[in-house]
Amino acid sequence: MAHRNWLTAGALCAAIVLAATFSALRPGWADGQAMMLPVDPTPLVAVTGSGKHSFSIEIADTSEEREAGLMFRKDMADDHGMLFVFERPGEVNFWMKNTPMPLDLVFVGQDGRIKAIKRGEPESEAIISPGQPVSFVLELKAGTAAKDGLADGDVLRHPAIDKAAGSN
C-alpha cells in the first residue's frame, strides 16, 4: 500500500512539474497580455494600382503565434501589420475575440495575390473567412487597406510569400 502511495505522489509531482514547465513556455497572451513578435527586417511591399506601399511586419508562423495574433493589442502604427503564414493553402477562419482594435484582414493566395479584404470588428466572435483557400493573412489597422488602395488581385511581396510561391 505504501508503495502505491509513493507512486501516486510521484506521478502527481511529475504532473505538477510538467504543468509548470508547459505554462512557463506559453506566450504572454495566455495571461491576457499582447504577444509582441520581433519585427521582420524585410518590409512587406504591397504592389497596388496606386503604387507600392511598404509595411513593417511581425510574422506569425507557428500555431501558437497564429492563435494569439494581435489579441490584446490596443494600437498599432499605420504602416505596421502581422503576417500569418500557413504551412499549406487552405480555408481559414479568424475572429476578433480579445482584440480591442478594429482590423483589416487581407487574405492572400500562395502566389501573393490578394483574394479578399475583410473588416474585423473589435471583440467580435463572428467568423471572418475569405471563402476560398489562402496561404497568408495580413492584419492591418482598420482603414489602412482602403487608404493605401489595396484591392483584390494586388500582389504582396515578402521573402516568406516568395518562398511559398516558389520564386525565392
N, C-alpha and C positions, 0 to 999 in steps of 0.2 A: 504494500500500500504506500509506504514512504517513497519507494522508487517511482511510482506513478505520479505522486505529488511533485517530486523533483522534475520529472519530465514535463508536467503541466506548467510548472513555474518557469522552466527553461524555455518552453515554447512561447509562453506569454511574454517573457523578457525579449526573446528574439523578435516577436511581432512588434513590440513597442519600439525596439531599436530600428527595425525596418521602416516603420511608420514615421519615425522621427527623421530618418535619413531621407525618405521619399519627400516629406513635406519641406525639408531644407532645400531640396533640389528644385522645387516648383517655383516658377516665376512669381514676382511680387503681386501680379494681378490676382492671384488666388486669394490674396488678403485684401482685395478691394483697392489696390493701387495700380496705377497705369504701368504697363510694361514699356520700357524705353529700349529699343534696339539701336545698335550703332548705325549712324548714317553711312550709307554706301559711298565710297569715294568717287564713283562714277555717277553723274547725274542721269536721270531718265529723261529722254527727249521725246516730246510729242510732236509729230510732223502733221500739221493741220493745214487747212485751206488758208488760214490767216498767218501762217509762218510756223517757226519752230518755237516750242515752249519747253523750258528746262525745269526739272523738279529735283530737289534733293529727296532721297527716299530711304526709308528703312525697309529691309527685306524680311518678310515673314515666310520662311520656307520649311519650317517644321510644323508638325500638327499642333504642338503646344503654342507656338508663336501665332499660327493662323487662328487658333481658338481664342486667344487673348486679343489679337488685333489692336485696335485703338480704344478698347474698353477703358473707361475711367479718365480718358483724356478730355480736358475741358477746352483746350485751344491748340491751334497748330498754325504755323506760318502758311501764307497763301501759296508759296512755292514749295511746299513740303507735302509728302504723302507716304503711304505704306503700300508696297507691292507684295501681294500674296502670290506665292509661286506654288503651283501644284505639280505633283510628280508626273501626271499624265492628264490629257484633256478629259473633261467630264462635266456633268451638270453640277453646279454648286449652289448652295443656299446660304445666304447671310441674314443676320438680323442685327438690331441695334441695341439689344438689351445691355444695360450698364454702359452705354455710350452716350454721354451727355451732349455732344456737339453734333449738329447735322452734317452729313457727308454726301459727296458724290461717289458712287461706286461705278467704276469704269471696268466693264467686263471685256477681256481681251483673249482672242484666239491664240493658238500656238504660233501662228505666223506674225503675231504682233499687231494685228488689226483689231480695232475696237469693234466689238459685236453689239454692245448695248451700254447705255449710261442710265443709271437709276439713282433716285434720291433716297437717302436713308434718313428717317426721322428719329430724333433723339429718343432713347429709352424704349423704342418700339420693339415688339416681339413679332411683328409682321415679317413674313419671309420675303426676301429680296432675291430674285433669281433672273438671269437673262433668258431662260427658256431654251437654251442651247448649250452645247459643251464649250467650255473655255479652259484655258491653261493658267490665266493670270487674272487678278483683280487689283486695280489700283484705287485706293481710297484717298480722296482729296477733300479738303474743306468744301462744304456745300457752296455751290455757285462758281467754283473755280473752273469746272469743265465748260460751262457756258461762257464765262468771261474770257477764257483762252481759246474758244472756238473749237473745242474737241467735239467730234461727231463720229457716228458710225462709219466705219471704213478707214478712218485715220489710222496712222501707224505709230506705235510706241517703240522706241529704240533704247535698249539697255543690254549689256552683256548677258544677263540672266534670260532675257527674251530671245536674243540672237542665238544663244546656246540651244534653246528648245526648238527654235526654227531650223537649226542645222546650218546657220550661216556664220557661225563662230566669228 
